[in-house]
């Protein structure tokens, strides 16, 4: 049987906006409750605007850190090279890291960490890559953390949050750059450096295998990529060891590429 339509008396409906306006008119804008909510609104607006500014600085930090990594990859180490690299690092700190610290001065950094965490990881990757190219080693978190302490013009000290997790993720990304450097070294005949880099990445992998982090999928993805990079370097070192005497040094890179393609086709 068809349902009977129930007729109801039309009721006057108010939107939230209308209700709010009526309350303000009744109480007045100077009422303590109204002023309290106006302060809440202003605080939230300020936080959103600050967050967007930090996002912009974080993106610029990521982009320019990638430029630094590209510079480190394509240039040969010498006095001018190291001087230019340090100058680029100083600019990254002054133009991006320090302004983020100024924006977050007096605020909870953890509430804004997501806005610049990618920039932290990319900057860490660039710093560690430069350290290895300059000294053959990388520093631990406590040393790299010093990059995130600043002083303002009035000698006030600012500290930017740099979680150890971002250091670990940046270190994992750095192994990819070390792999590229290993392959590039073959093209210029730096065979010993190729084996040295491969052994160094093995040492890093050993450390990662001892890390157990629950609820962080990034570690698993980074670890997988790290293993893939190490496999490529090991294959290159194997080819050098087995066929290095047969092929001129300037052709070893081509041989490695061919061997790698063969392995992929077999898979």
C-alpha positions in Angstrom: 0.0 0.0 0.0 1.3 3.5 -0.8 2.4 5.5 2.2 0.4 8.5 3.1 2.1 11.7 2.9 2.3 13.4 6.3 1.9 17.1 6.1 3.8 19.1 8.7 3.6 22.7 9.5 6.3 24.7 7.9 9.0 25.7 10.4 11.3 28.6 10.0 14.9 27.2 9.7 18.0 29.2 10.6 21.5 28.6 9.3 24.4 28.7 11.7 25.4 32.0 10.3 22.0 33.6 11.1 22.1 32.2 14.6 25.5 33.5 15.2 24.6 36.9 14.0 21.6 37.0 16.3 23.7 36.0 19.3 26.2 38.7 18.5 23.5 41.3 18.2 21.9 40.2 21.5 25.2 40.0 23.5 27.2 42.7 21.7 30.7 42.4 20.2 32.3 43.5 23.5 30.8 40.6 25.4 33.6 38.4 27.0 32.3 35.2 25.3 32.2 36.9 21.8 35.6 38.4 22.3 37.0 35.0 23.4 35.7 33.3 20.2 37.1 36.2 18.1 40.5 35.5 19.7 40.1 31.8 18.8 39.4 32.7 15.2 42.4 35.1 15.0 44.7 32.4 16.5 43.6 29.8 14.0 44.0 32.2 11.1 47.5 33.1 12.2 48.4 29.5 12.6 47.2 28.7 9.0 49.1 31.6 7.5 52.2 30.7 9.4 51.9 27.1 8.3 51.6 28.1 4.6 54.7 30.3 4.9 56.6 27.4 6.4 55.4 25.1 3.6 56.7 27.6 1.1 60.1 27.7 2.8 60.2 23.9 3.1 59.6 23.6 -0.7 62.3 26.0 -1.5 64.7 24.2 0.8 63.9 20.9 -0.9 64.4 22.4 -4.4 67.7 24.1 -3.6 69.0 21.1 -1.7 68.5 19.1 -4.8 70.5 21.7 -6.7 73.3 21.3 -4.2 73.3 17.5 -4.7 73.4 17.9 -8.5 76.4 20.3 -8.1 78.2 17.7 -5.9 77.6 15.0 -8.4 78.8 16.7 -11.5 81.8 18.7 -10.2 85.3 17.3 -9.5 86.5 17.8 -5.9 89.1 20.6 -5.6 89.6 23.8 -3.5 87.1 25.8 -5.5 84.6 23.0 -5.5 84.6 22.7 -1.7 84.5 26.5 -1.3 81.4 26.7 -3.6 79.7 23.8 -1.8 80.2 25.4 1.6 78.9 28.7 0.3 75.7 26.9 -1.1 75.2 25.2 2.2 75.5 28.6 4.1 72.9 30.1 1.7 70.5 27.2 2.4 70.8 27.8 6.1 70.4 31.6 5.9 67.6 31.7 3.4 65.4 28.8 4.4 66.3 27.1 7.7 66.8 30.2 9.7 63.5 31.9 8.5 61.6 28.7 9.4 63.1 28.9 12.9 62.1 32.6 13.1 58.5 31.7 12.0 58.3 29.0 14.7 59.9 30.9 17.5 57.6 30.6 20.5 55.4 28.0 18.9 55.2 24.2 19.1 57.5 22.9 16.3 55.8 19.5 16.2 52.6 21.2 15.0 54.4 22.5 11.9 56.9 19.6 11.3 54.9 18.1 8.5 55.3 21.4 6.6 59.0 21.2 6.3 60.0 17.6 7.0 60.7 16.9 3.3 63.1 19.8 3.2 64.9 18.5 6.3 65.4 15.2 4.7 66.7 16.6 1.5 69.0 19.0 3.3 70.3 16.2 5.4 71.0 14.1 2.3 72.9 17.0 0.7 74.9 17.6 3.9 75.9 13.9 4.4 76.8 13.5 0.7 79.1 16.5 1.0 80.6 15.2 4.1 81.5 11.9 2.5 82.9 13.5 -0.6 85.0 15.9 1.5 86.2 13.6 4.3 85.2 10.0 3.3 82.9 9.7 6.4 79.6 11.1 7.6 78.9 12.7 11.0 76.2 11.5 13.4 72.9 13.2 14.2 74.3 15.3 17.1 76.9 17.0 14.8 74.4 17.6 12.0 71.9 19.0 14.5 74.3 21.9 15.1 73.2 23.2 11.6 69.8 24.0 13.1 70.9 26.4 15.8 70.9 30.1 14.9 71.4 33.5 16.4 69.3 36.6 15.5 70.6 40.1 15.2 69.9 40.7 18.9 72.0 37.6 19.8 68.9 35.6 20.6 69.5 31.8 20.1 66.9 30.0 18.0 66.7 26.2 17.7 64.8 24.4 14.9 63.4 21.0 15.5 65.4 18.3 13.7 64.1 14.8 14.6 66.4 11.8 14.5 63.9 10.1 12.2 64.4 12.8 9.5 68.2 12.2 9.9 67.8 8.5 9.3 65.5 9.0 6.3 68.0 11.6 4.8 70.8 9.1 5.4 68.9 6.4 3.5 68.4 8.8 0.5 72.1 9.7 0.6 73.0 6.1 -0.3 71.3 6.6 -3.7 73.6 9.5 -4.4 76.6 7.4 -3.3 75.5 4.7 -5.8 75.4 7.3 -8.6 78.8 8.6 -7.5 80.1 5.0 -7.6 78.9 4.5 -11.2 80.3 7.9 -12.2 83.7 7.1 -10.7 84.0 4.2 -13.1 83.7 6.5 -16.1 86.6 8.6 -15.0 88.7 5.6 -14.0 88.5 5.9 -10.2 88.1 2.2 -9.6 89.3 2.1 -6.0 86.8 4.7 -5.0 84.0 2.6 -6.5 84.9 -0.3 -4.1 85.3 2.1 -1.2 81.8 3.5 -1.7 80.3 0.1 -2.1 81.8 -1.1 1.2 80.7 2.1 2.9 77.1 1.6 1.8 77.3 -2.0 3.1 78.2 -0.5 6.5 75.2 1.8 6.4 72.9 -1.1 5.4 74.2 -3.1 8.4 73.0 -0.3 10.7 69.6 -0.1 9.1 69.0 -3.8 9.5 69.4 -3.3 13.2 66.6 -0.6 13.3 63.1 -1.7 14.1 60.5 1.0 13.8 56.8 0.2 14.3 54.3 2.2 12.2 56.7 4.0 9.9 56.4 2.7 6.4 59.0 5.2 5.2 61.8 3.1 6.7 60.7 0.0 4.8 60.6 1.8 1.5 63.9 3.5 2.1 65.5 0.2 3.1 64.2 -1.5 -0.1 65.7 1.3 -2.2 69.0 1.1 -0.3 69.3 -2.6 -1.0 68.6 -2.1 -4.7 71.3 0.6 -4.8 73.8 -1.7 -3.1 73.0 -4.6 -5.5 73.8 -2.3 -8.4 77.1 -1.3 -6.9 78.0 -4.9 -6.1 77.3 -5.9 -9.6 79.5 -3.1 -10.9 82.3 -4.1 -8.6 81.9 -7.7 -9.6 82.2 -6.8 -13.3 85.2 -4.7 -12.6 86.9 -7.5 -10.7 86.1 -10.2 -13.3 86.6 -8.2 -16.5 88.6 -5.2 -15.4 91.8 -6.6 -17.0 90.1 -7.2 -20.3 88.5 -3.8 -20.8 90.2 -0.3 -20.8 89.2 1.8 -17.8 87.3 4.4 -19.9 85.0 1.6 -21.2 84.3 0.0 -17.8 81.2 2.1 -17.3 79.7 0.9 -20.7 80.4 -2.7 -19.7 78.6 -2.2 -16.4 75.6 -0.7 -18.1 75.4 -3.7 -20.5 75.7 -6.2 -17.7 73.0 -4.4 -15.8 70.6 -4.5 -18.8 71.3 -8.2 -19.2 70.4 -8.8 -15.5 67.1 -6.9 -15.9 66.2 -8.8 -19.1 66.8 -12.1 -17.3 64.4 -11.0 -14.5 
